Amino acid sequence: LNPERITMPTKINGPSIIEAVGTRPKRIEEYIGQVNSGTGAVSVARMISPPGWQEPGQRPAFDEYTVVLKGRLRVESEDGTLDIRAGEAVITHAGGWVRYSTPEPEGAEYIAVCLPAFSPETVHRDDEVA
């Protein structure tokens, strides 16, 4: 064992609320990531997205693993559109263009895990919402 390595588990007492980009206010609760825990290797966030929300397209430098808890998340790519419903998941891959939205009246709630961690510098968003 490396005596310099942290071995004690790190408790996260709650999330940091991060300002979202998109057509309507969306709540991002980052539990693990660059803002809340100083973690660059991975980010874990709960998203609460209102009906009619859409963000600009992006070509991120990270993989994103998303599990939908409630509602429906629409995921557009250069190859087509997927509707991910509660109980389903989707993986988007680094370097691929993607745009997320929540078109249904109840919006959506989902958990997003990014490897490496999400950052504004590595998301590479399009200039505008289409």
Helices and strands as residue ranges (DSSP letters): E 16-18, E 27-32, E 43-49, E 53-54, E 63-77, E 80-85, E 89-92, E 98-102, E 108-115, H 120-123
